[in-house]
Amino acid sequence: MIRRIFNKLILPVFLWLPYFKFIRETKGTQTPITFFTWFMQKVIGVNNGPYWPLHFSSNIVGGWRNVYAGVEVSPGLSPGCYIQAIGKILIDDYTQIGPNVGMISSNHVLEDNSKHLVGDIRVGKYCWIGMGAIILPGVVLGDFTIVGAGSIVTKSFPSGYCLIAGNPAKFIKSLDQVKCVRAKSKFEYNGYLPAKDFKYFAQKELNFEK
């Protein structure tokens, strides 16, 4: 009863405060930020630190400063994701990441599992990483690469414009570049930050630039 009253009468007032502009302006986008996600992350402290919203069931290790999340990109906003950012991970604008996705930017040395072999991951614009897919160290995916659900991506597809799937992931079909739509949202955000402010933030806070 109290929660229902809060959601109907109190929450709408809160959301019109200037601070919560990111909730209003990301509504209806591919990565909407909800009050609940913000509350769990920024107030309760689950996955606090990263500049983008994460679901409380997702996990990021190795340092969020090694992650460059483009416009409307929130790795781990879907539940159950594992983002291992010991190496650097760049995910470019408008790429979407499904639930239970793993992104692994380093692996153990075969002869000495106390050491890591780092392999940066780069994912282009307008890609889609399907549910349960795993991207392994050193992989580069070009724009408009679609990764089928449950795939394990062990090698790069830098040219993009393709569907890949399987274990290991293999080329399935090409996409018609003419038909590929580069839609943009009215309000562009890199996580919680307006895109116009993100370049300065990245230079100051991240371990690399795009």
Backbone hydrogen bonds, N-H to C=O, Kabsch-Sander energy under -0.5 kcal/mol:
donor,donor_aa,acceptor,acceptor_aa,energy
5,I,1,M,-2.2
6,F,2,I,-2.5
7,N,3,R,-2.7
8,K,4,R,-1.9
9,L,5,I,-2.9
10,I,5,I,-0.9
10,I,6,F,-0.8
11,L,6,F,-3.5
13,V,10,I,-0.5
14,F,10,I,-1.9
15,L,11,L,-2.4
16,W,12,P,-0.6
16,W,13,V,-1.0
17,L,14,F,-2.0
20,F,17,L,-1.3
21,K,18,P,-1.5
22,F,19,Y,-0.6
23,I,20,F,-1.1
24,R,20,F,-1.5
25,E,21,K,-2.9
26,T,22,F,-1.1
27,K,23,I,-0.6
29,T,26,T,-2.0
34,T,32,P,-0.6
38,W,34,T,-2.3
39,F,35,F,-3.0
40,M,36,F,-2.7
41,Q,37,T,-2.2
42,K,38,W,-3.3
43,V,38,W,-0.6
43,V,39,F,-1.6
44,I,39,F,-2.6
45,G,40,M,-0.6
46,V,40,M,-2.4
47,N,45,G,-0.6
48,N,45,G,-1.2
55,H,76,G,-2.9
58,S,55,H,-1.6
59,N,81,C,-2.5
61,V,83,I,-2.5
66,N,63,G,-1.8
67,V,64,W,-1.8
68,Y,66,N,-0.5
68,Y,89,I,-2.8
69,A,67,V,-0.7
70,G,68,Y,-0.6
70,G,91,I,-2.8
72,E,189,Y,-3.1
73,V,70,G,-1.4
77,L,74,S,-2.4
81,C,78,S,-0.8
82,Y,101,V,-2.5
83,I,59,N,-3.0
84,Q,82,Y,-0.7
84,Q,103,M,-3.0
85,A,61,V,-3.4
85,A,83,I,-0.9
89,I,66,N,-2.7
90,L,121,I,-2.6
91,I,68,Y,-3.0
91,I,89,I,-0.5
92,D,123,V,-2.7
94,Y,71,V,-3.7
95,T,92,D,-1.2
96,Q,127,C,-2.5
98,G,129,I,-2.9
100,N,79,P,-2.2
101,V,98,G,-0.8
102,G,133,A,-2.5
103,M,82,Y,-2.5
104,I,135,I,-3.1
105,S,84,Q,-1.7
105,S,103,M,-0.6
107,N,117,L,-2.2
109,V,112,D,-0.8
109,V,115,K,-1.9
112,D,109,V,-0.9
115,K,112,D,-2.0
117,L,107,N,-3.7
118,V,116,H,-0.6
119,G,105,S,-2.9
121,I,88,K,-2.5
122,R,139,V,-2.2
123,V,90,L,-2.9
124,G,141,L,-2.1
126,Y,93,D,-2.1
127,C,124,G,-0.6
128,W,145,T,-2.0
129,I,96,Q,-2.7
130,G,128,W,-0.7
130,G,147,V,-2.4
132,G,99,P,-2.2
133,A,130,G,-1.9
134,I,151,S,-2.8
135,I,102,G,-2.8
136,L,134,I,-0.5
136,L,153,V,-2.3
138,G,119,G,-1.9
139,V,136,L,-1.4
141,L,122,R,-2.8
142,G,157,F,-2.4
144,F,125,K,-2.7
145,T,142,G,-0.7
146,I,144,F,-0.6
146,I,162,C,-2.9
147,V,128,W,-3.2
147,V,145,T,-0.6
148,G,146,I,-0.6
148,G,164,I,-2.9
150,G,131,M,-1.9
151,S,148,G,-1.8
152,I,166,G,-2.1
153,V,134,I,-3.3
153,V,151,S,-0.5
154,T,152,I,-0.8
157,F,140,V,-2.5
160,G,157,F,-1.3
161,Y,143,D,-2.8
162,C,144,F,-1.2
163,L,173,K,-2.8
164,I,146,I,-3.0
165,A,170,K,-1.9
169,A,152,I,-2.7
170,K,165,A,-2.5
172,I,163,L,-3.0
173,K,163,L,-1.3
175,L,161,Y,-2.8
177,Q,175,L,-0.8
179,K,176,D,-1.1
180,C,176,D,-0.8
180,C,177,Q,-0.7
183,A,181,V,-0.8
188,E,186,K,-0.5
190,N,193,L,-3.0
191,G,189,Y,-0.8
192,Y,51,Y,-2.9
193,L,190,N,-2.0
195,A,188,E,-2.7
197,D,194,P,-2.0
198,F,194,P,-0.7
198,F,195,A,-0.8
199,K,195,A,-0.7
201,F,197,D,-1.6
202,A,198,F,-3.3
203,Q,199,K,-2.1
204,K,200,Y,-1.9
205,E,201,F,-3.3
206,L,201,F,-0.5
206,L,202,A,-1.5
207,N,65,R,-2.8
